[in-house]
């Protein structure tokens, strides 16, 4: 079995849930009540997306995501 790493980002919503998104896979979004739960759920979402890619005989996208903090004046 081949393992690959994918980046995800997490944003806490006004409702207290943490929304998780994997930008390398369009539409791959999940959430959780805690960061730990959001991480578990986005991992499952990524794996489910991969199953769909395989069933449709589509190439699994590589993660080319770069994350950087940008300082801005306020």
Secondary structure as a PSIPRED ss2 file (coil, helix, strand):
# PSIPRED VFORMAT (PSIPRED V4.0)

   1 X C   1.000  0.000  0.000
   2 X C   1.000  0.000  0.000
   3 X C   1.000  0.000  0.000
   4 X C   1.000  0.000  0.000
   5 X C   1.000  0.000  0.000
   6 X C   1.000  0.000  0.000
   7 X C   1.000  0.000  0.000
   8 X C   1.000  0.000  0.000
   9 X E   0.000  0.000  1.000
  10 X E   0.000  0.000  1.000
  11 X E   0.000  0.000  1.000
  12 X E   0.000  0.000  1.000
  13 X C   1.000  0.000  0.000
  14 X C   1.000  0.000  0.000
  15 X C   1.000  0.000  0.000
  16 X C   1.000  0.000  0.000
  17 X C   1.000  0.000  0.000
  18 X E   0.000  0.000  1.000
  19 X E   0.000  0.000  1.000
  20 X E   0.000  0.000  1.000
  21 X E   0.000  0.000  1.000
  22 X C   1.000  0.000  0.000
  23 X C   1.000  0.000  0.000
  24 X C   1.000  0.000  0.000
  25 X C   1.000  0.000  0.000
  26 X C   1.000  0.000  0.000
  27 X C   1.000  0.000  0.000
  28 X C   1.000  0.000  0.000
  29 X E   0.000  0.000  1.000
  30 X E   0.000  0.000  1.000
  31 X E   0.000  0.000  1.000
  32 X E   0.000  0.000  1.000
  33 X C   1.000  0.000  0.000
  34 X C   1.000  0.000  0.000
  35 X H   0.000  1.000  0.000
  36 X H   0.000  1.000  0.000
  37 X H   0.000  1.000  0.000
  38 X H   0.000  1.000  0.000
  39 X H   0.000  1.000  0.000
  40 X H   0.000  1.000  0.000
  41 X H   0.000  1.000  0.000
  42 X H   0.000  1.000  0.000
  43 X H   0.000  1.000  0.000
  44 X H   0.000  1.000  0.000
  45 X H   0.000  1.000  0.000
  46 X H   0.000  1.000  0.000
  47 X H   0.000  1.000  0.000
  48 X H   0.000  1.000  0.000
  49 X H   0.000  1.000  0.000
  50 X H   0.000  1.000  0.000
  51 X H   0.000  1.000  0.000
  52 X H   0.000  1.000  0.000
  53 X H   0.000  1.000  0.000
  54 X H   0.000  1.000  0.000
  55 X H   0.000  1.000  0.000
  56 X C   1.000  0.000  0.000
  57 X C   1.000  0.000  0.000
  58 X C   1.000  0.000  0.000
  59 X C   1.000  0.000  0.000
  60 X C   1.000  0.000  0.000
  61 X C   1.000  0.000  0.000
  62 X C   1.000  0.000  0.000
  63 X C   1.000  0.000  0.000
  64 X C   1.000  0.000  0.000
  65 X C   1.000  0.000  0.000
  66 X C   1.000  0.000  0.000
  67 X C   1.000  0.000  0.000
  68 X C   1.000  0.000  0.000
  69 X C   1.000  0.000  0.000
  70 X C   1.000  0.000  0.000
  71 X C   1.000  0.000  0.000
  72 X C   1.000  0.000  0.000
  73 X C   1.000  0.000  0.000
  74 X C   1.000  0.000  0.000
